[in-house]
Amino acid sequence: MKSPIIWVAVLMLGCAALQAAAADHLLTRSQALAQASSFNVKQRRAAVDRLGQVGLMSDARLLLRALHDRDEATRELAEASIWRVWSRSGDAKVDELFERGMQEMNIGALELAIETFTSVIASKPEFAEGWNKRATIYFLAGEFDKSLKDCDEVLKRNPSHFGALAGYGQIYVELEQPERALDYFQRALKINPNMDGVAQNIEALKQFVSRRRGRMI
């Protein structure tokens, strides 16, 4: 009979073997990029999910295409992965600052979050998501002009940023410019057709604009 110590050693070796096997099954970035176009739906799901962990900004193009996948789960995973890729600056210190800003925003400390994301922007102005998060906070604070300016900066760096496009739409709704809001919402939905809230806004704005035009005739 094996002693308890030997059994513990065997269990530890078994766990280590399982962990190594799991690591072996993790897709590399190259494998995930290749597998993202697979006919096998499970492989596509695994690939787009993995790209959220290891993907680069350049991989967002493939993930944006996956937003139109025929499989709903793949589309949802692709959207989550896009946000993860977009939220990585490539600089550990900037990423740490970014995470601090996110925490401040989530607890409603808007002034602190604005300061933090301003520091992110100053440290890495080419990082589009720093501008986008500050635009979001300015919107929450009711500073719509500043939010619009930051959205402009986002699109200069990331023209496919459906979040910023939807942000424009929200701002123009608040500014009572429904035609402009409708245009931006439609542009956002064309890139990411999975935003149900945006789709609902589009239908509501279409009806509003139509009724207003009818009253003007």
FENRAMO-V346432 format. One record per pair of residues at least 24 apart in sequence whose ideal C-beta (glycine too) atoms are under 6 Angstrom apart, sorted by the first residue. I is the first residue (numbers start at 1). J is the second residue. If there is no record, write none. Layout:
# FENRAMO-V346432
I J
I J
This chain:
# FENRAMO-V346432
29 54
36 62
41 71
44 74
45 73
45 74
45 77
48 74
48 77
48 78
48 81
49 77
51 81
52 81
52 84
55 85
60 85
64 160
67 192
75 194
86 129
87 129
89 124
89 127
91 124
94 120
94 123
94 124
105 137
110 137
110 141
113 137
128 154
128 157
128 158
132 164
135 167
144 171
147 171
160 191
162 188
162 191
162 192
166 198
178 205
178 208
178 209
181 205
